[in-house]
């Protein structure tokens, strides 16, 4: 496979929402699930997010637990995984947590819609920038490039558009969904996968591998992707 092992991890409400209609990055995961996600990050070579998540939520994508960071260092790894952003127009702010909170290696895939001035700024911050001469980042090529720079295990933390495209293109190996015991509602509230959508005949098939249940009422569904590329 000319790409890393790719897994999506996402938290949803019982009605399948990953945020409220306000789209402000509302908390969904419990304390127990947050600890699980932190370990997943610590076990990954890189963590990837899409443009809306990157620009609207400015995630740190670092390992929060000092013990887990020390475990990584003991294995000869940097304390945090590589941060990867997929964004059509990479207009990040100078005080961005994504860029500045670490230490961590930062890789951004973008397009020629990002200004030359912004590209120069990102590179001056030490960011490894890949520019695709297209309207959108080519995800197949991006994953191949990540494998080329040493990424073997890639964790994807959204958002919905990136999740959908990776799934649609057959670029995902596993999907884990934490379902919280709460309801957001809202026709405009985002779900796990967005994008253009698929006809029933083209639905992405999943195989349920296992189920976990937390004491707080949340559950985690672990899926394997059938015929993943």
C-alpha positions in Angstrom: 0.0 0.0 0.0 1.4 3.4 -1.0 0.0 5.1 2.1 0.0 4.8 5.8 -2.4 2.7 7.8 -5.4 5.2 8.2 -8.0 5.2 10.9 -10.7 7.7 11.7 -11.7 8.4 15.2 -14.8 10.5 15.9 -17.2 11.3 18.7 -20.9 11.7 17.9 -24.1 12.2 19.8 -26.8 9.5 19.8 -28.4 11.3 16.9 -25.1 11.2 14.9 -24.0 14.8 15.3 -20.3 15.7 15.7 -21.1 19.3 16.7 -24.1 21.6 17.4 -25.7 23.8 14.7 -23.4 26.6 16.0 -20.3 24.7 14.8 -18.0 25.8 17.7 -16.4 22.5 18.5 -18.8 21.5 21.2 -17.5 18.9 23.7 -19.0 15.4 23.2 -16.4 12.9 24.6 -16.5 12.0 28.2 -13.3 12.1 30.4 -12.8 8.4 29.9 -13.1 8.8 26.1 -10.7 11.8 26.1 -8.1 9.6 27.8 -8.7 6.9 25.2 -8.2 9.4 22.3 -5.0 10.8 24.0 -3.6 7.3 23.9 -4.6 6.8 20.3 -2.7 10.0 19.5 0.3 8.8 21.4 0.3 5.6 19.4 0.1 7.3 16.1 2.9 8.7 13.9 0.7 11.6 12.8 -2.7 13.2 13.4 -4.6 14.7 10.5 -7.5 17.2 10.2 -9.3 18.9 7.4 -9.6 22.6 6.5 -12.7 23.6 8.4 -11.5 21.9 11.6 -8.1 23.4 11.2 -9.2 27.0 10.6 -12.3 27.1 12.7 -11.2 25.1 15.7 -7.4 25.6 15.6 -6.7 22.2 17.3 -3.5 21.6 19.2 -3.4 17.9 18.3 -0.8 17.2 21.0 -0.6 14.4 23.5 -2.0 15.8 26.7 -0.7 13.2 29.1 2.9 13.7 30.3 3.2 10.0 30.9 2.3 9.2 27.4 4.7 11.8 26.0 7.5 10.3 28.1 6.5 6.8 26.7 6.9 8.1 23.2 10.3 9.6 24.0 11.4 6.3 25.6 10.6 4.6 22.3 12.9 7.1 20.5 10.0 9.2 19.2 9.3 12.9 19.6 6.8 13.7 22.4 4.0 14.5 20.0 2.9 13.0 16.7 3.2 14.9 13.4 0.4 17.4 12.9 -1.1 17.2 9.4 -3.5 19.7 7.9 -5.5 19.3 4.6 -6.7 22.8 3.6 -7.6 24.4 0.3 -6.6 27.9 1.4 -4.1 27.7 4.3 -4.8 31.1 5.9 -3.5 30.3 9.4 -2.9 33.0 12.0 0.5 33.7 13.5 -0.7 32.8 16.9 -2.3 29.5 15.7 -2.2 26.7 18.3 -1.9 24.2 15.5 1.4 25.8 14.5 2.7 26.8 17.8 1.7 24.3 20.4 4.1 21.4 20.7 6.9 20.7 20.1 5.7 18.9 17.0 6.5 18.5 13.3 3.9 20.2 11.2 2.9 19.2 7.6 0.3 21.1 5.6 -1.1 20.1 2.2 -2.8 22.9 0.4 -3.5 24.3 -3.1 -2.4 27.2 -5.3 -5.3 29.1 -3.8 -3.0 29.8 -0.8 -1.2 33.1 -1.4 2.6 33.1 -1.9 2.9 35.4 1.1 1.1 32.8 3.3 3.2 30.0 2.0 6.3 31.9 2.8 5.0 32.6 6.3 4.2 28.9 6.9 7.7 27.8 5.7 9.3 30.4 7.9 7.5 28.8 10.8 9.2 25.5 9.9 6.1 24.0 8.4 6.6 21.4 5.6 4.2 22.6 2.9 3.0 20.6 -0.1 1.2 22.6 -2.7 -1.2 20.8 -5.2 -1.9 22.6 -8.4 -5.6 21.9 -8.3 -8.8 23.2 -6.8 -8.6 20.7 -4.0 -5.8 18.6 -2.3 -5.4 15.2 -3.9 -5.8 12.9 -0.9 -4.3 9.9 -2.6 -1.2 11.8 -3.4 -1.1 13.4 0.1 -1.1 10.0 1.8 1.6 8.7 -0.5 3.7 11.8 0.4 3.1 11.1 4.1 4.3 7.5 3.8 7.3 8.9 1.9 8.3 11.1 4.9 8.0 8.2 7.3 4.3 8.2 8.5 3.1 4.6 8.9 0.1 5.0 11.2 -2.2 8.0 10.6 -5.0 9.1 12.9 -7.7 11.3 11.3 -9.7 13.6 13.6 -12.1 15.1 11.1 -14.0 16.9 10.1 -17.0 15.6 8.2 -15.8 16.6 4.7 -12.4 15.0 5.1 -13.9 11.9 6.6 -16.3 11.5 3.7 -13.6 11.9 1.0 -11.2 9.5 2.7 -14.0 6.9 3.0 -15.3 7.5 -0.5 -11.9 7.0 -2.0 -11.3 3.8 -0.1 -8.4 5.3 1.9 -9.5 4.2 5.4 -8.7 1.0 7.2 -10.6 1.4 10.5 -13.3 3.7 11.9 -14.0 4.1 15.6 -17.1 6.0 16.7 -17.7 7.1 20.3 -21.4 7.6 20.8 -22.3 9.9 23.7 -25.6 9.6 25.5 -26.9 13.0 24.4 -28.9 14.6 21.6 -28.0 17.8 19.7 -30.6 17.8 16.9 -30.5 20.5 14.2 -30.8 20.0 10.5 -27.6 22.0 9.9 -25.6 20.3 12.7 -22.7 18.3 11.1 -22.6 14.5 11.0 -19.7 12.1 10.8 -19.4 12.3 7.0 -20.5 15.1 4.8 -19.5 15.9 1.3 -21.6 15.2 -1.8 -23.0 11.9 -0.5 -23.4 8.5 -2.1 -26.2 6.6 -3.7 -27.3 3.5 -1.8 -25.5 1.3 -4.3 -22.2 3.0 -3.6 -22.5 3.0 0.2 -19.2 2.4 2.0 -19.4 -1.1 3.7 -18.3 -1.6 7.2 -17.6 -4.7 9.3 -18.2 -4.3 13.1 -15.1 -5.6 14.8 -16.0 -4.9 18.5 -18.0 -2.8 20.8 -17.0 -1.1 24.1 -19.3 0.3 26.7 -18.4 3.0 29.2 -19.8 3.4 32.7 -21.1 6.9 31.7 -23.4 5.3 29.1 -21.3 6.0 26.1 -20.3 3.3 23.7 -17.6 2.8 21.1 -18.2 1.1 17.8 -15.0 -0.2 16.1 -15.4 -0.9 12.4 -13.1 -2.3 9.8 -13.4 -1.1 6.2 -14.3 -3.8 3.8 -12.1 -3.8 0.7 -10.1 -0.8 1.9 -7.6 0.4 -0.7 
